[in-house]
Amino acid sequence: MTGPETAGQVIRVAGKDVQLPPDVYVDQFVISVSCMAEAPCPQAPIYVLRRGPSTIAVEVVTGRVVDRRTDPGHDEQDFGFLDGVIEK
């Protein structure tokens, strides 16, 4: 399930339950990826979480961050609720 209705829900990342804040939602749930030769291949599935204009893409199984886009003027800690779950 994706979209604003997922805000505040519990998701599972790297084997741990993660409570999404009320202003964070699952923007996309990626089930297949393409690999590029110059970068490590991401492992699907991947949650793309959105908080305002900022997003973070996290592998569901490993917790590895595969993409992070923080909008200028927003705090780098927009996704601090993932600390202790994601690989940095």
C-alpha positions as CSV (number, residue, x, y, z in Angstrom):
1,M,0.0,0.0,0.0
2,T,1.3,3.5,-0.9
3,G,0.1,7.0,-0.7
4,P,-0.8,9.6,2.0
5,E,-3.1,7.1,3.7
6,T,0.0,5.2,4.9
7,A,1.2,8.2,7.0
8,G,1.6,7.1,10.6
9,Q,1.5,3.4,9.8
10,V,4.0,0.8,10.9
11,I,6.3,-0.7,8.3
12,R,9.0,-3.3,8.6
13,V,12.6,-2.5,7.6
14,A,15.6,-4.8,8.3
15,G,13.5,-7.0,10.4
16,K,12.3,-4.2,12.7
17,D,9.0,-2.5,13.0
18,V,9.2,1.3,12.2
19,Q,6.4,3.7,13.2
20,L,6.1,6.3,10.5
21,P,5.5,9.8,11.8
22,P,2.1,11.3,10.9
23,D,3.6,13.4,8.2
24,V,5.7,10.6,6.5
25,Y,4.2,8.1,4.1
26,V,5.1,5.4,1.7
27,D,5.4,7.2,-1.6
28,Q,6.4,4.1,-3.6
29,F,7.0,0.4,-3.0
30,V,9.5,-0.7,-5.6
31,I,9.4,-4.5,-6.4
32,S,12.0,-4.6,-9.2
33,V,15.1,-2.7,-10.0
34,S,17.7,-2.3,-12.8
35,C,21.3,-2.5,-12.0
36,M,24.0,-0.1,-13.3
37,A,27.6,-1.3,-13.7
38,E,29.2,1.6,-11.8
39,A,27.0,1.3,-8.7
40,P,26.0,-1.4,-6.2
41,C,22.8,-3.1,-7.3
42,P,19.9,-2.3,-5.0
43,Q,18.0,-5.2,-3.5
44,A,14.2,-5.0,-4.0
45,P,11.8,-4.5,-2.5
46,I,12.5,-0.9,-1.6
47,Y,10.4,1.6,0.4
48,V,10.5,5.2,-0.9
49,L,9.3,7.3,2.0
50,R,8.2,11.0,1.6
51,R,8.2,13.8,4.1
52,G,7.2,17.0,2.4
53,P,9.5,17.5,-0.6
54,S,12.2,15.1,0.8
55,T,12.4,11.4,0.1
56,I,14.5,8.4,1.2
57,A,14.7,5.0,-0.5
58,V,15.5,2.1,1.8
59,E,15.9,-1.6,1.0
60,V,13.2,-3.5,3.0
61,V,15.4,-6.5,3.8
62,T,18.7,-4.9,4.6
63,G,17.8,-1.3,5.6
64,R,20.4,0.0,3.2
65,V,19.7,3.6,1.9
66,V,19.8,3.5,-1.9
67,D,18.8,7.1,-2.4
68,R,18.2,10.2,-0.3
69,R,16.9,13.5,-1.5
70,T,16.6,16.3,1.1
71,D,15.0,19.4,-0.1
72,P,17.0,22.6,0.6
73,G,15.6,24.3,3.6
74,H,14.6,21.0,5.2
75,D,16.5,19.3,8.0
76,E,18.8,16.4,7.2
77,Q,17.1,14.7,10.1
78,D,13.8,14.5,8.3
79,F,14.2,10.8,8.4
80,G,15.9,10.6,11.8
81,F,13.1,8.2,13.0
82,L,15.0,5.5,10.9
83,D,18.2,5.8,13.0
84,G,19.0,2.4,14.4
85,V,17.2,0.7,11.5
86,I,19.0,1.9,8.4
87,E,22.5,1.3,7.3
88,K,24.4,4.5,6.8
